Amino acid sequence: MHQKTKILIIEDDTSLAGTIKNFLTIKGFEVYVADNGATGIQMAFSTTPDAIVCDINIPVVDGYQVYKILNETPATYSIPFIFLTAKTSLKDIRTGMQLGADDYITKPFEFDDLFNTINTRIQKRNKILRANEERFNSLLNNSPHGAFVCQENRFIEVNRNLAQYFGYSQVEMQKTSLIELVARADKSKTEQAVSDCIASKQKEFTLEFKGVNKFGKAIPFKLIGGYSFYKGKDCIVGNMVNLDNAQYSLKGIDLSNDDLQELGRAIELFSQDYNLISKDLVEKLSNIYTKEQKEPSPVLVDLSEREKEVLIEICKGKSSSEIADTLFISNRTVEKHRAAIVQKTESKNMVEAVIFAIKNGIISL
């Protein structure tokens, strides 16, 4: 089923917000409504809308602050942001546009104008995302090694080199799975490596295994893969090197690390897999949500002491490798704790988990 385009409305005038929601729903959008800036920020992270329409004069935090926070967060900075306000002076309009907002609509307005503005901004963003996706495809297909994206254990993207390794066409490869191409003796360890990578959002893992091509011939491979997020779902991005190929001896096999990282960067330009949270952003979120809720309500979230330690380090703006060094644990362990924190707080991403922890007094910063 085709997924509806999602719009977030942040407006404290409940009558106007309801009218906008009804109008946009009739136009085929899935609409979410928040009646203050703090709720709007949280809903932006939980719903990942395709566009945001936000009044400036809203309680808790104003529209300008909402925009600044979402613009500082990689998961939300590219979402089209449209200010909606009764302020009509050139100074007010200039303030909003200088911040970097995509558009500015003044009240009263025609609903068709709002609809056209939203559509225009979404189409512009989609054009940019398509350009980034084309860059990814170029990197994928120009890699000197076998390159792929594997999602739910199926190949969704493969380059010509990988298809040739196994004797299939690229179309045939996309009808099969990684595990199907692994020799029986190596299936278990390959499945485990892929499962662990997805579960812990591990950015890089290395695996050697025997593959079986279309003609039944066993071929030794070295796979360097890592977690990413592609077209809305978890995936593995990787490179495979045919160890029987004389062009690539075991000595010079560093080659695929750089390719993998470049592919990952290209994917993340049009995905929502973003881990790093700045200390400045956490401080702003803390100021908002500790003021919003003076008395934390008790919640049944059983974070371990180590998970709390990892969460505190995340709030200090540290990367996974920096957290690993600080806590004397491996990167892989850090990623497992990250995944556990998101899961236990029933969040969709780490920023939402941080907000949850601040609001409910799970950690003190």
Steps between C-alpha positions, in 0.01 A plus 500: 500500500630846410617691806327836546698822513520614864449860612561632852299807603626690808227748590346597837177628344312171522220614272739604222715190551192279468388677184846465343513134597159429345592684181836323457349163588246545220793580271649158582759587765552327834488788747637531855426797726691642798369791705835625634864514399628234739242245386569600140872427533433160652242415231745603228743234624235233553309545172779621264256705291552600137426866583440715809265798523570694820351815652752740653304607809451166675545413870794333678744581218421722202515399135845652451642276774319197360662563164847554648489171692370294208752665269785394730394136491613290200183290507276806451706781349397426140124490570328798328404752769228758437426780747134585550426826684301819530827696510519688172783752544802471274717461811305195619503342156872572464572341840330178399662479160847590632478201732468286187129415500365386164197726488281745692120522485312781670154480654235521369585277205332300228511128570587428138806726541606296803447176308702626200782625723526166680500309171764726346736464796459123519568465127815711534625286786423180310702632206801549729454152648486349150825677411666349808360160411646535150837572660466185706414296191801644321728398787340156514541430131847652463650305789786270385366233738176316550268748674150450636218613725322214678169555676295241686752245371429589136723686257330824405803654329797320343763619257615325186820368658317314774254349254789383283675338796199272544417459131160670519353812347430795730127436465547135601708605801218721625275195510728311733652542846850523638458182705390300193839571341703381800637147519321278752794483739512881529128580508467504878788742565389725214142518627629575849732778378219668304254463788747646751577791268132594467421449870791713622506746206865407456669732251757249380563127516727272303426142401665236284281227355462264208240607246344276236446639151224417251695200372568347843861613525622600846672841516675650805382853584590771743200714595530838667154621596325739732162616621310781333142613445372494144158603372344478844641167620810350662751363253852370451729686258805308393782416266612151403842410372555177306811356668565276199535804277870550433449875481430512873749315714439476871775756557319781325154443624464830687331623186141446604503695828504837325237388251270384778533827690431702186194289422379546857544877482307510174218293646475716810451812289152374420430278800419549866774307670668770709675417827698803614315748724677823590543605863349839413185334365463288815532812717223670302276195525571476873403866550172441318389173650611549859305828508202342326470229763623600845405173668623195301235231488610147594556278198568131471815510288768268627823643362808327635771708669722453196221614266456812715874565482489469121197730484676766710805485271272532195355813661853640526520491120740207480522260207483122547880468482546776760246333728680167457830660603342676799323192634769249395264294288490413131324703228276201440393496865422873484279445196317216676432729796377774262257256341381382842439858619290582193305175535436526873379861477281403203663774294566513127843661531753612757383863518150383593657269761696793647181710523322209670784462751505873579122530538480199729804572714678179396830687479621826656721719286 
